[in-house]
Amino acid sequence: MYKTVAVIGGGAAGLMAAYHAAHCGARVLLFERNTNLGRKILISGKGRCNLTNIKSIEDFIENIPGNGKFLYGALTRFSNTDLINFFEKMGLKTKVERGGRVFPVTDRSFDVVKTLEKAVLDAGVSINYKSRVRELIFDKGSIKGLKLFDTEKIFDCDSVIVATGGLSYPSTGSTGDGYMLARQAGHTITPLMPSLVPLITSEEWVKQLKGLTLKNVEITFYLKQKKVASKFGEMLFTHFGVSGPVVLTLSRDMVEHLGEPDPLQLSINLKPALKPVEIEARLDRDFKLYERKLFKNALNDLLPKKMIPVFITLCGIDPEKPTNQITRKERQKIIAMLTDLRVTITGCRSKEAIVTRGGVSVKEINPRTMESKILKGLFFAGEVIDIDGLTGGYNLQAAFSTGYLAGISAAIAE
């Protein structure tokens, strides 16, 4: 007799779970609250979908600061190589880019969703769209079924996989339904916070740099004037503040301090490869080259053109001043600004967070099967679990790996 497995959520974790549960011989019902599948996949990787990373399992765990060790079994059972082979088998070729990040060769996240959709349909999964689950039905410590919001009908099943995502990007349907369902079963939800999230700054000059990307800069997070964390890489100025890979990474440790009386600050080192004495020598060379020009025209080789007017204003130096009249004190101010350009963080764009930090406690989930330790037949996969990684394909791989493990475990559970 076939088992019936209900999968709640048609994202990365849910689709992978549904596919593998069906391939293990289960009758699979997939419940998706939206009118289409994989909405969050569609916006991932700026619409290109960073599927995974080619790094080792040990590196994966290191890049998943939120309970990465919990994922060792899932990553071993369904690794990055397994994921790449899965998509290749389904006809979607991949490529490796900087930092080991893996993308579809088409550079279209739409193709990833369509590949997964075809896979689950070919496997015989029954997809129920516009179906939002409101209640789990269980008795004597075992799952029995579920109910939707718009009907009193009970869908009977032997297992339920909750793969609803977190609270990040609620426009995609991730509004925390999974936490509600987990609480019904008696699970603990650890504190929920946005992670990998753009940050809001108080400085008005930041808005003037909207759209400017800075590469090879070093960003340092300060709390109470004490250095907390530092990262090297790429950042982006926006109309509200700052974003980009380095800022998103540091945001994980920053958001928990928002609202505290002491201001949070980010320091931008525009020339991290140079020591102050080397920057001074660079200034001497540039200023001699442009000694007959005005100061506003002497920084073209040092800074992006869009940044120069803002930088000069922040230095407090007259832009019309001849370059050969710049004083030593003013040069020291320029060096200080190049190596420690500060912005004050006042908030975050929580609805644009890439992932949610926190979720269903990993202490209450069996890492070998993704089954609840509280309720037999209940499984969890993806972002709804208290796991979160850095940018670079780690979060999607975690979703696919936990989905795989939950799917096969739910289908063969006693």
Buried (B, 14 or more C-beta within 10 A) or exposed (E): EEBBBBBBBBBBBBBBBBBBBBBBEBBBBBBBBBEEBBBBBBBBBEEBBBBBBBBEBEBBBBBBBBBBEBBBBBBEBBBBEBBBEBBEEBEBEBEEEEBBBBBBEBEBBBBBBBBBBEBBBEBEBBBBEEBBBBBBBBEEEEBBBBBBEEEEEEBEBBBBBBBBBBBBBBEBBBBBBBBBBBEBBEBEBBEBBBBBBBBBBEBEBBBBBEEBEBEEBBBBBBBEEEEBBBBEBBBBBBEBBBBBBBBBBBBBBBBEBBEEEEBBBBBBBBBBEBEEEEBBEBBEEBBEEBEEBBBBEBBEEBBBEBBBBBBBEBBEBBBEBBBEEBEEEBBEBBBEBBBBBBBBBBBBBBEBBBBBBBBBBBEBBBBEBBBBEBBBBBBBBBBBBBBBBBBBBBBBBBBBBBBBBBBBBBBBBE
